[in-house]
Amino acid sequence: MSTPTSSWPEAVMDTFRSQKIRQVAYVPDNAAKHLIELVLADKDIAAVPLTTEEEGVAMAVGACLGGERMALLVQSSGAGNCINMLGMVNECRVPLLMLVTIRGTWTEFNPWQMPMSEATATVLGAMGCVVKRVDKAEEVGPIVSAACQLAFNTNRPVAVLMDQRLVGTKEFK
């Protein structure tokens, strides 16, 4: 993994704290490794590892019903696994903040990552998700904060697509 040029995970954690995110579900992801480590170290946030991404969408429903805020961390290829479940959160007006690390766009070595990375924004949008993009470190905090407020103020799914230039590229060795 090439090193990202910024410390964007700290900006995300600041938002999680200020917006009172109490649960973070994730599928292990090298691009989000530092963010996941920060979440695991935070005693006020329940970090929940998933076996598949759509479990996180169901978890958002439970968090909403329990009066808590949660965020879901997925990779672009895993966002495709959530498509059917997004119909439920959209129809039931469940807030969902998704942070999607993108693979397949910037110096990618694995051609299997490219189709979903190209389709992620379109497919999520078609399922009723508001989609925001971020590719600059200085924009991470404001964009994730705005996305969080949008999700929880309007009870909608909102996805922030975190470009590969921001999160770093995986290298084949």
NORFEN-V416141 format. One record per residue. N is the residue number from 1. SS is DSSP state (2 for helix, 1 for strand, 0 for the rest). PHI is phi in degrees with one decimal (* if undefined). Layout:
# NORFEN-V416141
n->N ss->SS phi->PHI
n->N ss->SS phi->PHI
This chain:
# NORFEN-V416141
n->1 ss->0 phi->*
n->2 ss->0 phi->-71.4
n->3 ss->0 phi->-74.1
n->4 ss->0 phi->-65.0
n->5 ss->0 phi->-83.8
n->6 ss->0 phi->-140.3
n->7 ss->0 phi->-108.8
n->8 ss->2 phi->-61.1
n->9 ss->2 phi->-59.2
n->10 ss->2 phi->-64.9
n->11 ss->2 phi->-64.1
n->12 ss->2 phi->-65.2
n->13 ss->2 phi->-62.3
n->14 ss->2 phi->-58.3
n->15 ss->2 phi->-67.1
n->16 ss->2 phi->-55.2
n->17 ss->2 phi->-68.3
n->18 ss->2 phi->-68.1
n->19 ss->0 phi->-94.8
n->20 ss->0 phi->60.2
n->21 ss->1 phi->-73.1
n->22 ss->1 phi->-111.1
n->23 ss->1 phi->-137.4
n->24 ss->1 phi->-131.3
n->25 ss->1 phi->-101.4
n->26 ss->1 phi->-154.8
n->27 ss->0 phi->-103.1
n->28 ss->0 phi->-47.7
n->29 ss->0 phi->-148.1
n->30 ss->2 phi->-61.8
n->31 ss->2 phi->-66.6
n->32 ss->2 phi->-103.6
n->33 ss->2 phi->-54.3
n->34 ss->2 phi->-65.6
n->35 ss->2 phi->-62.6
n->36 ss->2 phi->-60.6
n->37 ss->2 phi->-61.8
n->38 ss->2 phi->-65.1
n->39 ss->2 phi->-62.6
n->40 ss->2 phi->-59.7
n->41 ss->2 phi->-82.2
n->42 ss->0 phi->-87.0
n->43 ss->0 phi->-71.2
n->44 ss->0 phi->-93.9
n->45 ss->0 phi->-121.7
n->46 ss->1 phi->-84.1
n->47 ss->1 phi->-94.7
n->48 ss->1 phi->-122.2
n->49 ss->1 phi->-74.2
n->50 ss->0 phi->-111.7
n->51 ss->0 phi->-91.7
n->52 ss->0 phi->-152.8
n->53 ss->0 phi->-61.4
n->54 ss->2 phi->-65.0
n->55 ss->2 phi->-59.2
n->56 ss->2 phi->-67.8
n->57 ss->2 phi->-66.8
n->58 ss->2 phi->-62.4
n->59 ss->2 phi->-63.1
n->60 ss->2 phi->-61.5
n->61 ss->2 phi->-63.6
n->62 ss->2 phi->-62.0
n->63 ss->2 phi->-62.5
n->64 ss->2 phi->-60.6
n->65 ss->2 phi->-64.2
n->66 ss->0 phi->-88.5
n->67 ss->0 phi->80.6
n->68 ss->0 phi->-115.5
n->69 ss->1 phi->-101.9
n->70 ss->1 phi->-137.1
n->71 ss->1 phi->-128.3
n->72 ss->1 phi->-119.1
n->73 ss->1 phi->-105.5
n->74 ss->1 phi->-140.0
n->75 ss->1 phi->-93.6
n->76 ss->2 phi->-55.4
n->77 ss->2 phi->-65.0
n->78 ss->2 phi->-76.8
n->79 ss->2 phi->-59.7
n->80 ss->2 phi->-62.2
n->81 ss->2 phi->-70.4
n->82 ss->2 phi->-90.7
n->83 ss->2 phi->-54.3
n->84 ss->2 phi->-62.2
n->85 ss->2 phi->-67.8
n->86 ss->2 phi->-65.2
n->87 ss->2 phi->-59.8
n->88 ss->2 phi->-67.6
n->89 ss->2 phi->-67.3
n->90 ss->2 phi->-68.6
n->91 ss->2 phi->-65.7
n->92 ss->2 phi->-91.5
n->93 ss->0 phi->57.3
n->94 ss->0 phi->-96.3
n->95 ss->0 phi->-69.6
n->96 ss->1 phi->-144.5
n->97 ss->1 phi->-102.4
n->98 ss->1 phi->-111.7
n->99 ss->1 phi->-107.4
n->100 ss->1 phi->-114.5
n->101 ss->1 phi->-80.3
n->102 ss->0 phi->-96.3
n->103 ss->0 phi->-116.4
n->104 ss->0 phi->92.5
n->105 ss->0 phi->-119.7
n->106 ss->0 phi->-129.7
n->107 ss->0 phi->51.9
n->108 ss->0 phi->-72.5
n->109 ss->0 phi->-98.4
n->110 ss->0 phi->-103.1
n->111 ss->2 phi->-63.7
n->112 ss->2 phi->-66.3
n->113 ss->2 phi->-79.2
n->114 ss->2 phi->-69.5
n->115 ss->2 phi->-57.6
n->116 ss->2 phi->-71.3
n->117 ss->2 phi->-62.1
n->118 ss->2 phi->-71.4
n->119 ss->2 phi->-96.9
n->120 ss->2 phi->-52.7
n->121 ss->2 phi->-60.8
n->122 ss->2 phi->-65.0
n->123 ss->2 phi->-67.8
n->124 ss->2 phi->-61.7
n->125 ss->2 phi->-61.9
n->126 ss->2 phi->-64.1
n->127 ss->0 phi->-92.3
n->128 ss->0 phi->93.1
n->129 ss->0 phi->-80.8
n->130 ss->1 phi->-78.8
n->131 ss->1 phi->-116.5
n->132 ss->1 phi->-121.4
n->133 ss->1 phi->-121.5
n->134 ss->1 phi->-141.6
n->135 ss->0 phi->-136.4
n->136 ss->0 phi->-123.2
n->137 ss->2 phi->-55.4
n->138 ss->2 phi->-69.9
n->139 ss->2 phi->-94.8
n->140 ss->2 phi->-59.5
n->141 ss->2 phi->-56.6
n->142 ss->2 phi->-62.1
n->143 ss->2 phi->-72.0
n->144 ss->2 phi->-66.0
n->145 ss->2 phi->-63.5
n->146 ss->2 phi->-64.6
n->147 ss->2 phi->-64.4
n->148 ss->2 phi->-62.5
n->149 ss->2 phi->-62.6
n->150 ss->2 phi->-61.7
n->151 ss->2 phi->-61.4
n->152 ss->2 phi->-84.6
n->153 ss->2 phi->-80.9
n->154 ss->2 phi->-113.7
n->155 ss->0 phi->55.3
n->156 ss->0 phi->-133.0
n->157 ss->1 phi->-78.6
n->158 ss->1 phi->-130.8
n->159 ss->1 phi->-115.4
n->160 ss->1 phi->-105.9
n->161 ss->1 phi->-89.7
n->162 ss->1 phi->-101.6
n->163 ss->0 phi->-59.5
n->164 ss->2 phi->-61.0
n->165 ss->2 phi->-64.7
n->166 ss->2 phi->-83.0
n->167 ss->2 phi->-87.1
n->168 ss->0 phi->101.2
n->169 ss->0 phi->-113.1
n->170 ss->0 phi->-78.8
n->171 ss->0 phi->-114.0
n->172 ss->0 phi->-85.8
n->173 ss->0 phi->-127.2
